Amino acid sequence: MAARKLYGSVESTTTMRALASLFEHELKFEFVRVDLNAGDHKKEPFLTLSPFGTVPVFQDGDLILFESTTIMRCISHVYTNPRTEQVYVDPKMQGIAATWIDVEDHHFNPPASKLISELVFKPKNGLPTDEATVAVEEAKLAKVLDVYEERLANSEYLGGDKFTSADLTHLPNLYYLMRTPAKRLFDERPKVRAWCAAIMSRPAWAKVVEMVMEK
Ligand SMILES: N[C@@H](CCC(=O)N[C@@H](CS)C(=O)NCC(=O)O)C(=O)O
């Protein structure tokens, strides 16, 4: 039995984020599927690992973490090696990369997750898309992407001159958004489009996509 485990559901964006980080760092781990439809995340023994009953949970021996961005940040610091390094040693550069992780959380994710709900999960569950919500959230996302376009005109990646968790954290929402009409918001912005293509073509991300497809 592997000491290192990730508990989650492959369809969930938060689990995808943690998986991407594990694969980027070439870590061996056991993936423990949590059946959200059966409500297993709201029952013991899972609640002991994740007190709010959410996925994912990362466990490595005594270390137990919930919250996907924390898992991602911790992996990039604890399991870093020169080949897979995704953090900056310089504290100022760390601060800049951390800013863009928070930008995803506070500015990108809110409209992105609402659009994914309307354009991916509602249709999948036979529910009608609320077009008014789509228009409002697309307008919000467009404004966020204008800021990204400017940032990426001056920096190859969001966090700096190399791929970091600040880029990785966007991948799960991008995975779903690129399958919706909202893709045009990314395509219309050349720097954003090139950044998306670069980060989505990483071999570690391909492994996550493979798991989602196999589900
Ligand atoms: N901020 C948390 C959010 C976790 C979260 O809400 N996960 C969803 C799946 S994407 C979940 O567990 N949903 C089940 C529920 O809340 O009942 C994180 O990033 O890990």
The ligand as a MOL file (V3000), in Angstrom:
LIG
                    3D

  0  0  0     0  0            999 V3000
M  V30 BEGIN CTAB
M  V30 COUNTS 20 19 0 0 0
M  V30 BEGIN ATOM
M  V30 1 N -11.6400 25.0130 -1.8880 0
M  V30 2 C -11.7240 23.5770 -1.9810 0
M  V30 3 C -13.0310 23.2260 -2.6600 0
M  V30 4 C -13.2250 21.7420 -2.7170 0
M  V30 5 C -14.5500 21.3950 -3.3600 0
M  V30 6 O -15.5480 22.1050 -3.2180 0
M  V30 7 N -14.5520 20.2510 -4.0370 0
M  V30 8 C -15.7680 19.8220 -4.6690 0
M  V30 9 C -15.4620 19.0780 -5.9250 0
M  V30 10 S -14.8110 20.1760 -7.1510 0
M  V30 11 C -16.4930 18.9040 -3.7020 0
M  V30 12 O -15.8830 18.1960 -2.9420 0
M  V30 13 N -17.7990 18.9700 -3.7490 0
M  V30 14 C -18.6280 18.1640 -2.9250 0
M  V30 15 C -19.3520 18.9500 -1.8860 0
M  V30 16 O -18.9620 20.0760 -1.5580 0
M  V30 17 O -20.3160 18.4070 -1.3870 0
M  V30 18 C -10.5260 23.0280 -2.7580 0
M  V30 19 O -9.9720 23.7440 -3.5910 0
M  V30 20 O -10.1170 21.8850 -2.4980 0
M  V30 END ATOM
M  V30 BEGIN BOND
M  V30 1 1 1 2
M  V30 2 1 2 3
M  V30 3 1 2 18
M  V30 4 1 3 4
M  V30 5 1 4 5
M  V30 6 2 5 6
M  V30 7 1 5 7
M  V30 8 1 7 8
M  V30 9 1 8 9
M  V30 10 1 8 11
M  V30 11 1 9 10
M  V30 12 2 11 12
M  V30 13 1 11 13
M  V30 14 1 13 14
M  V30 15 1 14 15
M  V30 16 2 15 16
M  V30 17 1 15 17
M  V30 18 2 18 19
M  V30 19 1 18 20
M  V30 END BOND
M  V30 END CTAB
M  END
